[in-house]
């Protein structure tokens, strides 16, 4: 069977909202929470101060209560002030001990969020970046980008070789959890973002941000940084196709025009449309395959290849259909575009 998505998008729909607090505001909230918990302990100790005994001077003042509370919350105490009544000991056991635990959890959580996690994420990102090679970068995980990733997975591509770049935290989360691919939250028009996903070692870059102007900017950046990568881009307006090609895209796809072509073809009965969809999508009985000419095929016509139905050849930057004279004799270096049946083991 063709590869299926490990988990559907529907199973990972989560209602989320953007973070409303800055890092400093988040720290402030945690500080207030700690002070509130300590204040509860101070008030309780002050109310029941007769249950405490000061082994130094025998008198419990308000400063003594604050000192005893802070020592008790942060450590196990020094023994200079101790609870001596049952109520004081119960208060320390049932109230102060949980407060101590919560305070330490807040401290550890703050340290993890603002120090350890970011350090670990930077280290882990560098390690992953160094291992990336021959991978596919998908810029934009909207309708077009997510459908592209889903199709790549159905065709059997390794999720570890697919990296999604999108400015939306929600889309990045869906890419990781629902598709099992790597993802980076960032602006793909920036050099630093594409360098972080190893564009200089990428095999292909697929660009589908949803806006033609953004597409052109990403193509320019990607071509500058990834000179060897094959760049495919999606545009919505036909007049922008040449602009995106001039920016450096090897392949430009206009889904609007393609969809219109299929709808126009469907008037004649829809059989041609069914076959085109069978060719273009994973899971069908046939697929379009592109490969170099074999040594045993050199000198033979395109119509004589045994692996499939030859459609065209790519030679010296130009393409030649099966009906043209150039296709009557295959040459070394030719690229064959053919229609081949899906293997039985792949079809299940």
C-alpha positions in Angstrom: 0.0 0.0 0.0 1.2 3.6 -0.6 2.5 5.3 2.5 -0.2 7.0 4.5 0.0 9.8 7.0 0.8 8.4 10.4 -1.9 10.6 12.0 -4.6 12.7 10.4 -4.9 16.4 10.9 -8.3 16.0 12.4 -6.9 14.0 15.3 -4.6 16.8 16.2 -6.8 19.8 16.1 -6.1 21.8 19.2 -7.7 25.2 20.1 -4.8 27.5 20.9 -4.1 31.2 21.1 -1.0 33.3 20.8 1.1 34.0 23.9 0.0 37.2 25.5 2.8 37.6 27.9 6.4 38.7 27.1 9.2 36.7 28.8 9.6 39.5 31.5 5.9 39.6 32.1 5.9 35.8 32.6 8.7 36.1 35.1 6.8 38.8 36.9 3.7 36.5 37.2 5.9 33.8 38.7 7.4 36.2 41.2 4.0 37.4 42.3 2.9 33.7 42.7 5.9 33.0 44.9 5.3 36.1 47.0 1.6 35.2 47.4 2.4 31.6 48.6 5.0 32.9 51.0 2.5 35.5 52.3 0.1 32.8 53.1 2.7 31.0 55.1 3.7 34.2 56.9 0.1 35.0 57.8 -0.5 31.5 59.1 2.7 31.6 61.3 1.9 35.0 62.6 -1.7 34.0 63.6 -0.4 30.9 65.4 2.9 32.5 66.6 2.2 31.2 70.1 2.9 27.7 68.7 6.5 28.7 67.8 9.4 28.8 70.2 12.5 31.0 69.8 15.4 29.1 71.4 17.5 32.3 71.3 15.5 34.9 73.2 12.2 33.2 73.8 10.2 36.0 72.0 8.5 35.7 68.6 8.4 39.0 66.7 7.0 39.7 63.3 10.6 39.7 61.9 11.1 36.3 63.5 7.9 35.0 61.7 9.2 36.3 58.4 12.7 34.8 59.0 11.2 31.4 60.1 8.9 31.3 57.1 11.6 32.0 54.6 14.0 29.5 56.2 11.2 26.9 56.3 10.1 27.4 52.7 13.6 27.4 51.3 15.4 24.9 53.6 14.5 22.6 56.4 15.3 25.2 59.0 18.2 25.8 61.5 16.5 24.8 64.7 16.7 28.3 66.3 12.9 28.7 65.9 10.7 25.6 66.0 7.0 24.7 66.1 6.1 23.3 69.5 2.3 22.9 69.4 0.2 20.5 67.5 -1.5 23.2 65.4 1.8 24.8 64.5 3.2 21.5 63.4 0.1 20.6 61.4 0.3 24.0 59.7 3.9 23.4 58.7 3.1 19.9 57.5 -0.2 20.5 55.6 0.4 24.1 54.4 4.0 25.1 54.4 5.4 21.9 53.0 3.1 22.1 49.9 4.0 25.8 49.6 7.7 24.8 49.7 7.1 22.3 46.9 5.2 24.7 44.7 7.8 27.4 45.2 10.6 25.1 44.1 8.6 23.9 41.1 8.1 27.6 40.1 11.9 28.2 40.5 12.8 25.1 38.5 10.1 25.8 35.9 11.4 29.3 35.4 15.0 28.1 35.1 14.0 25.4 32.6 11.9 27.7 30.5 14.3 30.6 30.2 17.7 28.9 30.5 17.9 25.1 30.1 15.2 24.7 27.5 16.5 27.4 25.2 20.1 26.2 25.6 19.0 22.6 24.9 16.9 23.7 21.9 19.8 25.6 20.4 22.2 22.7 20.9 19.6 20.2 19.5 18.9 22.4 16.5 22.7 22.7 15.7 23.0 18.9 15.9 20.0 18.3 13.6 21.2 21.0 11.2 24.6 19.3 10.8 22.9 16.0 9.9 20.6 17.5 7.3 21.7 16.6 3.8 19.7 15.8 0.6 16.5 16.8 2.3 13.4 18.6 1.2 12.5 22.0 2.6 8.8 23.1 2.4 8.3 26.8 3.0 4.7 27.4 4.1 2.4 24.9 5.7 -0.9 26.3 4.7 -3.3 24.5 2.4 -0.8 24.0 -0.4 2.2 23.2 1.8 0.3 20.7 4.0 -1.1 19.0 1.0 2.4 18.8 -0.5 3.8 17.2 2.6 1.0 14.7 2.8 1.6 13.7 -0.8 5.3 13.3 -0.2 4.6 11.0 2.7 2.2 9.0 0.6 4.8 8.6 -2.1 7.1 7.1 0.5 9.5 9.9 1.3 11.2 9.7 4.7 9.6 12.2 7.2 13.1 12.7 8.6 14.1 14.1 5.2 11.3 16.7 5.2 11.7 20.1 6.9 8.8 22.5 7.2 9.3 26.3 7.7 6.4 28.4 8.7 5.9 31.6 10.8 2.9 30.1 12.6 3.4 28.2 15.8 0.2 26.3 15.3 1.1 25.1 11.8 4.6 24.1 13.0 3.0 22.0 15.8 0.6 20.3 13.3 3.5 19.5 10.9 5.5 17.9 13.7 2.6 16.1 15.5 0.4 15.1 12.6 2.9 14.5 9.9 6.0 13.5 11.9 8.3 15.8 9.9 10.8 18.3 11.3 9.7 21.9 11.4 11.0 25.4 12.2 9.0 28.4 13.2 10.5 31.3 11.2 10.4 33.7 8.3 11.6 31.9 5.2 12.5 35.2 3.5 15.4 35.6 5.9 18.9 34.1 5.3 19.2 33.0 8.9 16.0 30.9 8.8 17.0 29.0 5.6 20.5 28.5 6.8 19.2 27.0 10.0 17.5 24.3 7.9 20.6 23.5 5.9 19.5 24.9 2.5 23.0 24.7 1.2 22.7 20.9 1.5 19.1 20.5 0.5 18.0 18.5 -2.6 14.8 20.4 -3.1 12.9 23.5 -1.9 9.1 23.7 -2.2 7.7 27.2 -1.7 4.0 27.7 -1.0 3.4 30.6 1.4 0.1 31.6 0.0 1.2 35.0 -1.4 2.9 35.6 -4.7 5.1 38.5 -3.4 6.3 36.4 -0.5 6.9 33.5 -2.8 9.2 35.7 -5.0 11.2 36.9 -1.9 11.6 33.3 -0.7 12.7 32.1 -4.1 15.3 34.9 -4.3 16.7 34.0 -0.9 16.6 30.3 -1.5 18.4 30.6 -4.8 21.1 32.8 -3.3 21.8 30.3 -0.5 21.0 27.0 -2.1 22.5 27.2 -5.6 22.3 23.4 -6.2 18.8 22.9 -4.8 15.8 22.3 -7.1 13.3 25.1 -6.3 9.6 24.6 -7.0 7.2 27.4 -6.3 3.4 27.9 -6.3 1.8 31.1 -7.6 -1.8 32.2 -7.8 -1.6 34.8 -10.5 -0.5 33.9 -14.0 1.4 37.2 -14.5 3.7 36.3 -11.7 4.9 33.0 -13.1 7.7 34.6 -15.2 8.7 36.8 -12.3 9.1 33.8 -10.0 11.1 31.9 -12.7 13.4 34.9 -13.1 13.9 35.0 -9.4 15.3 31.5 -9.6 12.6 28.9 -9.5 13.2 25.8 -11.6 9.5 24.8 -11.6 6.5 27.1 -11.2 3.0 25.6 -10.5 -0.2 27.6 -10.8 -2.9 25.5 -9.0 -5.6 27.9 -10.1 -4.9 27.5 -13.8 -4.4 23.7 -13.3 -7.7 23.4 -11.6 -9.4 25.4 -14.3 -7.8 23.1 -16.9 -9.2 20.0 -15.2 -12.7 21.6 -14.8 -12.7 22.4 -18.6 -11.6 18.9 -19.4 -14.4 17.4 -17.3 -17.0 18.8 -19.7 -16.1 16.1 -22.2 -17.0 13.4 -19.7 -14.3 13.5 -17.0 -12.3 10.4 -18.1 -9.3 12.5 -19.0 -9.6 14.3 -15.6 -9.7 10.9 -13.8 -6.5 9.8 -15.6 -4.7 13.1 -14.9 -5.5 12.8 -11.2 -4.5 9.1 -11.3 -1.1 10.3 -12.7 -0.6 13.2 -10.3 -1.6 11.7 -7.0 -0.1 8.8 -5.0 -2.3 5.7 -4.6 -3.3 5.5 -8.3 -2.5 2.7 -10.7 0.0 4.7 -12.7 2.5 7.5 -12.0 4.8 9.8 -13.8 8.4 8.9 -13.4 11.6 10.8 -14.3 15.0 9.0 -14.7 18.3 9.2 -16.6 18.6 7.2 -19.8 20.1 3.7 -19.3 23.3 2.7 -21.0 21.4 -0.1 -22.9 18.8 2.4 -24.2 21.3 4.8 -25.9 20.7 4.8 -29.6 17.1 3.4 -29.3 13.9 5.5 -29.8 12.0 6.7 -26.8 9.0 4.5 -27.9 11.1 1.4 -27.3 11.9 1.8 -23.6 10.7 -1.3 -21.6 10.1 0.4 -18.3 7.0 2.4 -19.2 5.4 4.7 -21.7 7.9 7.4 -22.8 6.4 10.9 -23.0 9.3 13.2 -23.5 13.1 13.6 -23.1 15.0 16.4 -21.6 18.2 17.2 -23.5 20.6 20.2 -23.2 18.0 22.3 -21.4 15.2 21.6 -23.8 12.3 19.1 -23.9 11.3 16.9 -26.8 8.0 15.0 -27.1 7.8 11.3 -28.2 6.6 12.4 -31.6 9.6 14.7 -32.4 12.7 13.6 -34.3 14.9 14.1 -31.3 13.1 11.4 -29.5 13.9 8.8 -32.2 17.4 8.3 -30.9 18.2 8.5 -27.2 21.6 10.0 -26.2 23.8 9.8 -23.1 22.7 12.3 -20.6 19.1 12.4 -21.6 16.4 12.5 -18.9 13.3 10.4 -19.7 9.8 11.3 -18.5 7.6 8.3 -18.6 4.3 6.9 -17.3 4.9 3.7 -15.4 2.5 1.3 -13.6 2.6 1.4 -9.8 4.5 -1.6 -8.5 2.4 -4.3 -7.1 4.3 -4.2 -3.8 3.5 -0.5 -3.5 -0.1 -0.9 -4.4 -0.5 -3.7 -1.9 
